[in-house]
C-alpha cells in the first residue's frame, strides 16, 4: 500500500534525523513506528510502557512496584507447589 503524508516541517526533520541516527530510511522508520499503532509500547525490558508508567500506591505515600509484587507472587506460587497458593 502506498500512503502519502503531509508532515509539518519540524516533524519531517525529526523523522529524517531519527532515521539517520538508526541507519535506516525514513520509510523504514515510518513503517516501524506505524506498526506499533495498535500495540501498546514496551520498555527496554519488554514490559508494557503503560504498566511501567502507571503506579500503584498503598495510600500512605509509599511507592509500590507492581513488577516486584508480581515477581514475589510468582515466587510464592512456586514455593507453594501443588497447593497452588
C-alpha positions in Angstrom: 0.0 0.0 0.0 1.3 3.5 -0.8 0.3 6.3 1.6 1.2 10.0 1.1 1.5 12.1 4.2 2.0 15.8 4.6 4.1 16.4 7.7 4.9 19.6 9.4 8.5 20.7 8.7 9.7 20.1 12.2 8.2 16.6 12.3 9.8 15.7 8.9 13.2 16.9 10.2 12.9 14.9 13.4 11.8 11.8 11.3 14.8 12.3 9.0 17.2 12.8 11.9 15.9 9.7 13.8 16.1 7.6 10.7 19.7 8.7 10.0 20.6 8.0 13.6 19.3 4.5 13.3 20.9 3.9 9.9 17.5 3.2 8.2 15.5 5.0 5.6 12.7 7.4 6.6 10.3 4.9 5.1 11.6 2.1 7.2 11.4 4.2 10.3 7.8 5.3 9.5 6.8 1.7 8.9 8.4 0.7 12.3 6.6 3.5 14.1 3.2 2.9 12.4 3.5 -0.9 13.0 3.1 -0.2 16.7 0.0 1.9 16.4 -2.3 -0.8 17.6 0.2 -2.3 20.0 1.0 -0.9 23.4 4.5 0.5 23.6 7.0 -1.5 25.6 10.0 -0.6 27.8 13.6 -1.7 27.1 12.8 -4.7 29.4 9.9 -5.7 27.2 7.3 -4.6 29.7 4.2 -2.7 28.8 5.1 1.0 28.9 1.7 1.8 30.3 2.2 -0.7 33.1 5.6 0.7 33.8 4.2 4.2 33.9 1.0 3.5 35.9 1.9 3.1 39.6 0.1 1.6 42.5 0.1 3.2 45.9 -0.6 2.0 49.3 -2.3 5.2 50.1 0.3 6.3 52.6 2.6 7.9 50.1 4.9 4.9 49.9 5.7 3.6 46.4 4.6 0.2 45.2 6.4 -1.6 42.3 3.8 -3.8 40.5 6.5 -5.7 38.8 8.3 -6.5 42.1 4.9 -7.6 43.5 4.3 -9.9 40.6 7.8 -11.4 41.0 7.2 -12.0 44.7 3.8 -13.5 44.0 5.3 -15.9 41.4 7.9 -16.9 43.9 5.2 -17.7 46.5 3.3 -19.7 43.9 6.4 -21.7 43.1 7.2 -22.2 46.8 3.6 -23.3 47.4 4.0 -26.2 44.9 0.8 -28.3 44.4 -1.1 -26.3 46.9 -1.5 -23.5 44.3 -1.1 -20.5 46.5 
